[in-house]
Amino acid sequence: MDKFIPERAELFDAVVLSGEVGVAKPDLEIYQMIARNLGVEPSECVMIDDQPGYCEGAQMAGMQSILFANNEQSMSDLASLLESSNA
């Protein structure tokens, strides 16, 4: 049993683990799975990752993406993205 499951449940609305579903980033299906698990369209999602290819995969799936460099930059980029979409 994964000892981090309670912590994940507190931090995330949905979790898709590539080892469990047999698909990994940047495969489009993994992004579509997480959107389905959240009950939203991919266009309503923002993917934050430190790997450019994974961000590109999210964009190909219809998501917005933010390339993580550090917390301050990511939070600023997310705030700007939410502000520009009136979210």
MOVEN-V719543 format. One record per residue. N is the residue number from 0. SS is DSSP state (2 for helix, 1 for strand, 0 for the rest). PHI is phi in radians with two decimals (none if undefined). Layout:
N_SS_PHI / N_SS_PHI
//
This chain:
0_0_none / 1_0_-1.28 / 2_0_-1.20 / 3_0_-1.65 / 4_2_-1.00 / 5_2_-1.03 / 6_2_-1.14 / 7_2_-1.07 / 8_2_-1.08 / 9_2_-1.33 / 10_2_-1.64 / 11_0_-2.20 / 12_0_-1.36 / 13_0_-2.69 / 14_0_-2.37 / 15_0_-2.16 / 16_0_-1.78 / 17_2_-1.00 / 18_2_-1.15 / 19_2_-1.55 / 20_2_-1.75 / 21_0_1.33 / 22_0_-2.38 / 23_0_-2.31 / 24_0_-1.04 / 25_0_-1.71 / 26_0_-1.04 / 27_2_-0.98 / 28_2_-1.05 / 29_2_-1.18 / 30_2_-1.23 / 31_2_-1.15 / 32_2_-1.06 / 33_2_-1.17 / 34_2_-1.09 / 35_2_-1.06 / 36_2_-1.09 / 37_2_-1.45 / 38_0_1.33 / 39_0_-2.31 / 40_0_-1.42 / 41_2_-0.94 / 42_2_-1.14 / 43_2_-1.64 / 44_0_-1.86 / 45_1_-2.16 / 46_1_-1.72 / 47_1_-2.04 / 48_1_-2.67 / 49_0_-1.66 / 50_0_-1.90 / 51_2_-0.94 / 52_2_-1.11 / 53_2_-1.27 / 54_2_-1.16 / 55_2_-1.11 / 56_2_-1.05 / 57_2_-1.06 / 58_2_-1.12 / 59_2_-1.12 / 60_0_-1.44 / 61_0_1.77 / 62_0_-1.59 / 63_1_-1.41 / 64_1_-2.50 / 65_1_-2.26 / 66_1_-1.43 / 67_0_-1.29 / 68_0_-2.02 / 69_0_-2.79 / 70_2_-1.06 / 71_2_-1.04 / 72_2_-1.11 / 73_2_-1.13 / 74_2_-1.14 / 75_2_-1.14 / 76_2_-1.11 / 77_2_-1.16 / 78_2_-1.06 / 79_2_-1.11 / 80_2_-1.09 / 81_2_-1.15 / 82_2_-1.12 / 83_2_-1.22 / 84_0_-1.78 / 85_0_0.95 / 86_0_-1.45
//
